[in-house]
Amino acid sequence: MDEELPPNPRDDEKAFVGPSMINFSIPFINIESIKLKDEDLNIAQLPQLLKLSNAKRVLWKYKAKIIGVDGSEILAEGEDIIKGPFVVLTPLEINAIPWSFTKINEKSLINLVKDLIPCDEGEGYFNPSPWDRKALIDEKWYYFRPGEITEKLNIPTQGYELAGYKIESNFYNPKFYFLNPFYIEESRYPISASSFISLQSDTALSIISSDPFNIKFNLGKIEIESERQVYIIKSRIWKEIKPARISWDLKNNIIRLDCKPKYNVSIYKIEPSSVIPLYFDYKNGELLLILENFSDDDVISTLIFSGRIDSATADGEELVTEFDRVRIPIRKWGIKNVKIKIRRLIEPYLRRKIIA
């Protein structure tokens, strides 16, 4: 893919480098013009990503209407060899394109915590995941509630099993589910690399890490190559364990704070489970979120805060807020840019948020 290259993303931004070096950074930045190669059409989310990057001109070898898995469409200029444009559905071929979730900017989240929750001198712990999670701290596993801030580690739990270099399964021809850029792909053939790979047969086996790792699969035998810790989880159905969330958790550790929170509360949480934050930024009372719905169904996502929401927008459109929460419609595999103006609750309301 040839393009007019945008400026390099900042250190706290994540860039996805696709098969032809296209740069989809988070937050998305403007791309003037792009010339696509066939391999670029293996990115299932390509049309939506080009729209989010405000691509003004898209060229391919043929004139085409390119349609993504979320329903997004984009027109490509090219040779006009039939009446009207070709209709192209992405992906052209199912390939593993190594990609991982963004590491969230901890300083930004710490500022949000300190603006919303009164702190005393001391230390605390903050779960950046807007859902329940397990976390490994000082060689012990602990349970945290969504967006929980606490001064104590008092809920130990059973952790995930570390995967070895070789794993034996009795799967002959499982389905493979894996994380591609902004999409969870399915394949009937073994794939080589991903941040998580779930094998589904009569039961499921999920192999998960914070970053892409390599595997080989042959007659039930799985060989793993990774520079990061890799975990293995067995379940009845691969979706039950929410492997995308676990990969996000492994990328984003529990944050240690130089403040002792006055109250043990959940700073925020997101529902339903298919909605995952790709990006957080917080400055001067305004929170920027980029959310994606990793689901085949349209959803109405609910964001709940231990704070007073003054206003909220999604893709520039005003949303109706309900004191401490806002609901956001997101289509299947849709990505939303959300801005929320938020401030601290008065003490009586904040105390109502205390976790027992």
Secondary structure as UniProt FT lines:
FT   STRAND          2..3
FT   TURN            11..12
FT   STRAND          14..17
FT   TURN            19..20
FT   STRAND          23..26
FT   STRAND          33..35
FT   HELIX           38..42
FT   TURN            44..45
FT   HELIX           46..52
FT   TURN            53..54
FT   STRAND          57..62
FT   STRAND          64..67
FT   TURN            69..70
FT   STRAND          73..79
FT   STRAND          86..89
FT   HELIX           106..116
FT   STRAND          119..120
FT   STRAND          124..126
FT   STRAND          133..137
FT   TURN            138..139
FT   STRAND          140..144
FT   TURN            146..147
FT   STRAND          148..150
FT   STRAND          161..162
FT   STRAND          166..168
FT   STRAND          175..180
FT   TURN            181..182
FT   STRAND          183..187
FT   STRAND          193..200
FT   STRAND          204..218
FT   TURN            219..220
FT   STRAND          221..225
FT   STRAND          231..235
FT   HELIX           238..241
FT   HELIX           243..251
FT   STRAND          255..257
FT   STRAND          260..261
FT   STRAND          265..266
FT   STRAND          268..271
FT   TURN            273..274
FT   STRAND          275..283
FT   TURN            284..285
FT   STRAND          286..293
FT   STRAND          299..305
FT   STRAND          308..314
FT   TURN            315..316
FT   STRAND          317..318
FT   STRAND          321..322
FT   TURN            323..324
FT   STRAND          325..330
FT   TURN            332..333
FT   STRAND          335..343
FT   HELIX           347..351
FT   TURN            352..353
//
